[in-house]
Amino acid sequence: MSTPSTVDRAFETALYDTAADALDTAASLLAADPAADAELARRGEEFVATAWRRGWQPADLVRIVRRELDDVHVRLVAVLIRAQAPDDRARGPRWAAQLDDLPDAEATVPPRADRFSHATAVLELYRLLLRLPGLEPLEAGAAGEAPRRGRENRPESRALARIRALLAKAEATGYPEEAEALSAKAQELMARHSVDEALLAAQAQGSATSPDTPGACRIGVEPPYEQAKAVLLDAVADANHCRAVWNETFGFSTVVGFEADLEAVELLHTSLLVQAEAAMTKAEAGQRAGGRKRTKTFRQSFLAAYAHRAGTRLRAAAEAATEAAATGAADANLLPVLASREVAVTDRVERMFPQTTTTRLRGAADAAGWTEGTRAADAARVGHHRPLKRG
């Protein structure tokens, strides 16, 4: 019996047969034929390459495997992604960063115990990879689009370094008011950085129309309380001239915007999550000390209020910084540049997601949680947050 035949028979049984014992039968075939291991791994790399063609990225695969399967499968998919990478084409710095962030398989998961268990786990992983649907392509030049100016060969700007430092201080402080002030200052710098990048892009072409085009990235929105976290990401994106579309099924939001703005959203969203969770833990401890036990509803409401309030504050900081830049700008083309970029982002979102639905936040009815979340973000009055877009 040839090794390819063993793998083909196992796949036919496990991946396409719905019988209850199909997986065990296929795993037994593979376990009994050590010579099939190399072919089995090669087929896995093909599944990974197919996922890339369907619009998936390394972080997306790790996220969906972690959501649907177990740690051993996360290790296996990380191994496959690393093995396939040398045969892949260059895909830019964001992709490379995802490869660098892959889980350390040997450090996080014990080695496999026996051939049958290993074969079973591999086939379970391949079943999942085989059934992955297509996602909206994010890469430059996809779907016939013009290439965009990315982060290749660009060192981190001084503005981004200052923003990182401010957010690090915000995360480290034990005083919510100080954290809020530092985050607002970071947002002001982000807005100025965005204006500078827009003008540089326009000047590079010598007109008010930027040669750059909007890009996109996916940011994981992990349970629990993922809806409230998606609202927070939506607020951060909106304040930074981006648009976010939430995919609840696969646990991420797609953020569309220009590169400098995408960088700002990634930085600020990560920092605000850290700050929100720290503030929530502190507020929850106070509630428990008072004899209150409804933890889940408290947390959901806390995060919802925090997201809304933070969004209000971020938008105000961004608008003030942009207005100041426009007032003092020597370049009369600033407002047309910003307007054209806004149109470009909206157009890209509509082309990527021609059909979206909106949803209202669920489970944010806990008054104490809402009050504490509001207090943790800032002291302004609460309004209604715009609905989430869902792809």
Disulfide bonds with the S-S distance in Angstrom:
none
